[in-house]
Amino acid sequence: MRTDLHTRVVLTVIAVALSVIAAFQIRSAVAPDAVAGPAKPGVQRVVVYDISGDIYARVDETSRLFVK
């Protein structure tokens, strides 16, 4: 009788641990920590705003830098 209880407790602990591991695996597969958009060739458009919200500096599609 005592062996049955011990076996049941050990198997329950193993089952809970496996469930936790599976939950973390599913979470990391569904919602990765860093999600990046598709890479596009060429120049990335960049705009820097000053404290008032006006455009301070920007790089356009032709790789030109414009600074205010």
Residue frames as a rotation matrix with the C-alpha (Angstrom) as fourth column:
MET 1
0.567 0.823 0.000 0.00
0.823 -0.567 0.000 0.00
0.000 0.000 -1.000 0.00
ARG 2
0.470 -0.470 -0.747 2.80
0.137 -0.798 0.587 2.42
-0.872 -0.378 -0.311 0.85
THR 3
-0.598 -0.723 0.345 4.56
0.408 0.096 0.908 1.64
-0.690 0.684 0.237 -2.45
ASP 4
-0.051 0.673 0.738 1.44
0.995 -0.032 0.097 2.52
0.089 0.739 -0.668 -4.42
LEU 5
0.840 0.357 -0.409 1.25
0.441 -0.888 0.128 5.95
-0.317 -0.288 -0.903 -2.83
HIS 6
0.054 -0.917 -0.396 4.95
0.028 -0.395 0.918 6.60
-0.998 -0.061 0.004 -3.43
THR 7
-0.615 -0.258 0.745 4.68
0.683 0.298 0.667 5.53
-0.394 0.919 -0.007 -7.07
ARG 8
0.339 0.839 0.426 1.61
0.935 -0.351 -0.055 7.68
0.104 0.417 -0.903 -7.62
VAL 9
0.746 -0.121 -0.655 3.32
0.185 -0.907 0.378 10.76
-0.640 -0.404 -0.654 -6.11
VAL 10
-0.324 -0.945 -0.043 6.48
0.127 -0.088 0.988 10.27
-0.937 0.315 0.149 -8.18
LEU 11
-0.489 0.198 0.850 4.50
0.864 0.246 0.439 9.80
-0.123 0.949 -0.291 -11.39
THR 12
0.658 0.752 -0.040 2.41
0.748 -0.658 -0.083 12.89
-0.089 0.025 -0.996 -10.63
VAL 13
0.404 -0.605 -0.687 5.53
-0.004 -0.752 0.659 15.00
-0.915 -0.263 -0.306 -10.11
ILE 14
-0.642 -0.641 0.419 6.96
0.371 0.218 0.903 13.72
-0.671 0.735 0.098 -13.40
ALA 15
-0.072 0.715 0.696 3.69
0.997 0.029 0.073 14.47
0.032 0.699 -0.715 -15.22
VAL 16
0.805 0.354 -0.476 3.55
0.429 -0.902 0.054 18.01
-0.410 -0.247 -0.878 -13.85
ALA 17
-0.022 -0.904 -0.427 7.18
-0.046 -0.425 0.904 18.66
-0.999 0.039 -0.032 -14.80
LEU 18
-0.671 -0.196 0.715 6.60
0.638 0.340 0.691 17.38
-0.378 0.920 -0.103 -18.34
SER 19
0.369 0.879 0.301 3.50
0.929 -0.344 -0.134 19.54
-0.014 0.329 -0.944 -18.65
VAL 20
0.648 -0.206 -0.733 5.44
0.106 -0.929 0.355 22.64
-0.754 -0.307 -0.580 -17.63
ILE 21
-0.483 -0.875 0.036 8.20
0.091 -0.009 0.996 21.85
-0.871 0.484 0.084 -20.12
ALA 22
-0.424 0.403 0.811 5.63
0.899 0.293 0.324 21.31
-0.107 0.867 -0.487 -22.89
ALA 23
0.666 0.709 -0.231 3.88
0.693 -0.703 -0.161 24.59
-0.276 -0.053 -0.960 -22.04
PHE 24
0.261 -0.654 -0.710 7.14
-0.131 -0.752 0.646 26.53
-0.956 -0.076 -0.282 -22.33
GLN 25
-0.708 -0.516 0.483 7.92
0.358 0.328 0.874 24.85
-0.609 0.791 -0.048 -25.65
ILE 26
0.005 0.804 0.594 4.48
1.000 -0.001 -0.007 25.71
-0.005 0.594 -0.804 -27.05
ARG 27
0.726 0.260 -0.636 4.76
0.380 -0.924 0.055 29.30
-0.573 -0.281 -0.770 -25.81
SER 28
-0.140 -0.867 -0.479 8.13
-0.152 -0.459 0.875 29.83
-0.978 0.196 -0.067 -27.45
ALA 29
-0.712 -0.071 0.698 6.89
0.614 0.419 0.669 28.32
-0.341 0.905 -0.255 -30.72
VAL 30
0.242 0.918 0.313 3.71
0.970 -0.238 -0.054 30.42
0.025 0.317 -0.948 -30.81
ALA 31
0.982 0.113 0.154 5.09
0.101 -0.991 0.082 33.76
0.162 -0.065 -0.985 -29.57
PRO 32
0.189 -0.979 -0.080 8.82
0.896 0.205 -0.395 34.14
0.403 0.003 0.915 -30.17
ASP 33
0.166 -0.177 -0.970 10.56
0.762 -0.601 0.240 36.86
-0.625 -0.780 0.035 -28.14
ALA 34
-0.382 -0.352 -0.854 11.83
-0.234 -0.857 0.458 38.84
-0.894 0.375 0.245 -31.10
VAL 35
0.300 0.542 0.785 9.74
0.725 0.405 -0.557 39.08
-0.620 0.736 -0.271 -34.22
ALA 36
-0.549 -0.540 -0.638 11.34
-0.073 -0.729 0.680 40.77
-0.833 0.420 0.361 -37.20
GLY 37
0.573 0.745 -0.340 9.60
-0.364 -0.140 -0.921 41.78
-0.734 0.652 0.191 -40.38
PRO 38
0.701 -0.314 0.641 10.70
0.659 0.627 -0.414 40.54
-0.272 0.713 0.647 -43.77
ALA 39
-0.156 -0.860 -0.486 14.04
0.322 -0.510 0.798 41.90
-0.934 -0.032 0.356 -44.92
LYS 40
0.887 0.423 0.184 13.87
0.335 -0.317 -0.887 44.26
-0.318 0.849 -0.423 -47.88
PRO 41
-0.045 -0.946 0.320 16.83
0.990 -0.001 0.138 45.02
-0.130 0.323 0.937 -50.10
GLY 42
0.102 0.019 0.995 17.94
0.521 -0.853 -0.037 48.61
0.848 0.522 -0.097 -50.51
VAL 43
-0.839 -0.425 0.339 17.87
0.032 -0.662 -0.749 51.58
0.543 -0.617 0.570 -48.18
GLN 44
-0.160 0.762 -0.627 15.64
0.968 0.246 0.052 51.69
0.194 -0.599 -0.777 -45.14
ARG 45
0.038 0.259 0.965 13.84
0.145 -0.957 0.251 55.01
0.989 0.130 -0.074 -44.70
VAL 46
-0.262 -0.222 -0.939 14.77
0.954 0.089 -0.287 56.63
0.147 -0.971 0.188 -41.38
VAL 47
0.182 0.339 0.923 13.24
0.129 -0.939 0.319 59.69
0.975 0.061 -0.215 -39.74
VAL 48
-0.497 -0.358 -0.791 14.46
0.843 0.019 -0.538 61.37
0.207 -0.934 0.292 -36.50
TYR 49
0.437 0.737 0.516 12.14
0.460 -0.676 0.575 63.78
0.773 -0.014 -0.634 -34.71
ASP 50
-0.701 -0.605 0.377 13.15
-0.004 -0.525 -0.851 66.54
0.713 -0.598 0.366 -32.30
ILE 51
-0.906 0.278 -0.319 11.47
0.378 0.191 -0.906 67.18
-0.191 -0.941 -0.278 -28.96
SER 52
-0.535 0.735 -0.417 8.70
-0.543 -0.677 -0.497 69.31
-0.647 -0.040 0.761 -30.51
GLY 53
0.182 0.623 0.761 7.76
0.202 0.734 -0.649 66.57
-0.962 0.272 0.008 -32.98
ASP 54
0.723 -0.011 -0.691 9.24
-0.617 -0.460 -0.638 68.20
-0.311 0.888 -0.339 -36.06
ILE 55
0.887 -0.446 0.116 11.44
0.449 0.778 -0.439 66.19
0.106 0.442 0.891 -38.40
TYR 56
0.638 -0.736 -0.229 15.09
-0.318 -0.522 0.792 66.74
-0.702 -0.432 -0.566 -37.38
ALA 57
-0.461 -0.785 -0.414 16.90
-0.788 0.147 0.598 64.40
-0.408 0.602 -0.686 -39.77
ARG 58
0.592 0.650 0.476 15.90
-0.307 0.728 -0.613 61.82
-0.745 0.217 0.630 -42.31
VAL 59
-0.719 -0.695 -0.001 17.34
-0.315 0.325 0.892 59.50
-0.619 0.642 -0.453 -44.93
ASP 60
0.262 0.876 -0.404 15.23
-0.810 -0.027 -0.586 59.07
-0.524 0.481 0.703 -48.04
GLU 61
0.811 0.207 0.548 14.98
0.029 0.920 -0.390 56.27
-0.585 0.332 0.740 -50.59
THR 62
0.841 -0.533 0.097 17.92
0.072 -0.068 -0.995 57.66
0.537 0.843 -0.019 -52.61
SER 63
0.342 -0.703 -0.623 20.30
0.914 0.404 0.046 57.44
0.219 -0.585 0.781 -49.60
ARG 64
-0.264 -0.393 0.881 20.43
0.199 -0.916 -0.349 61.21
0.944 0.083 0.320 -49.11
LEU 65
-0.274 0.091 -0.957 20.67
0.961 0.051 -0.271 62.56
0.024 -0.995 -0.102 -45.57
PHE 66
-0.010 0.348 0.937 18.64
0.207 -0.916 0.343 65.65
0.978 0.198 -0.063 -44.77
VAL 67
-0.354 -0.170 -0.920 19.41
0.933 0.003 -0.360 67.48
0.064 -0.986 0.157 -41.50
LYS 68
0.648 0.677 0.349 17.45
0.612 -0.736 0.289 70.47
0.453 0.026 -0.891 -40.20
